[in-house]
């Protein structure tokens, strides 16, 4: 039986002018001992908060049936999530104050806004470079300890005239609350009301091999959805996560009849975002670079295999994909390969570097190491191989893990 993993979410309430809780900001926490932020990658922290809240504990359990969840979105997540899987009526997307305004960011926010998501600008300090983002904002959060009073009074009326709601952060005294209320703030958050508390839950560990398989398949434009159902269905952890997400995001009350039913309801585009977020949030002890390397190798071997022939492109892809399996699974590659029941040609390529499959794998490993003294395939130049490698890198980048 798999050992359950403890998961934690920090939660701080947000109040309206009637002192009623209307939402919670959800914060990354690694344990209950220290109720403060732990420095990890921003993308990972946001992904873990989202996956734990929606896919493990259940958002209604974390914030209640009628409250919303404010979640920080890093630049990396904003630029990737064009087809979000999270419920628009329950999630407020917080844009961090250190974000860079670019055409790609503006395009992403426009799409999110068009899809009906609520957007908040976090820790807003009236930086002229960020003013262009006000057109997308439903809520602006202002750290009142970080803005001069004169500046605050100057901008409040301008912002409210645009129909944007104002949220005062870091409200720590009665005087600060009364002042912000008089100025016309709509929402309030801070230690004067409540310090963040920590919600504790449990989850099953993600099966690394299944997750890698799902990532490899879900971005195939010709994928059969029943195959994705099979991959998810053979792992109880993934199945449970998907069913919770479908329950949280479904607009009707129809019961889910099967994993395949859940997959079809979720749809391919949302499955892609979900799988990427799972990978980002759920492989606790492995850097994502390891997964990226596996996918680059897989795609390179597949592209090279299409030119070398001899074996199916799927076999080439599998060799590249499983070439990092020992590092991912913390086990000897030979024992893992034997357990997977792989074809002998694939085994020999992985363990001994033999055959056309082994040649492809040796080449991509050499390119990673910056070496050029490898056996050159017939009719292909070093420039051809470099182009294939760059193509494989773009493939892995587009998977958005």
Secondary structure, DSSP 8 states (H G I E B T S, - for coil): ---EEEEEEEEEEEEETTS-EEEEEEEE-S-SS--S-----HHHHHHHHHIIIIIII-HHHHH-SS-EEEEEE-HHHHHH-SS--S-TTTEEEEE-TT----HHHHHHHHHHHHTT-EEEE-S----GGGGGGGGG-SEEEEETTSS-HHHHHHHHHHHHTTT-EEEEES--SHHHHHHHHHHT--EE-STTT---EEEEEEEE---HHHHHHHHHHHT-TT--HHHHHHHHHT-HHHHHHHHHHHHHH-SS------HHHHHHHH-HHHHHHHHHHHHHHH-TTS-HHHHHHHHHHHHHHHHHHHHH-SS-HHHHHHHHHGGGHHHHHTS-HHHHHHHHT--HHHHHHHHH--HHHHHHHHHHHHHHTT---S---TT--HHHHHHHHHHHHHHHHHTT-
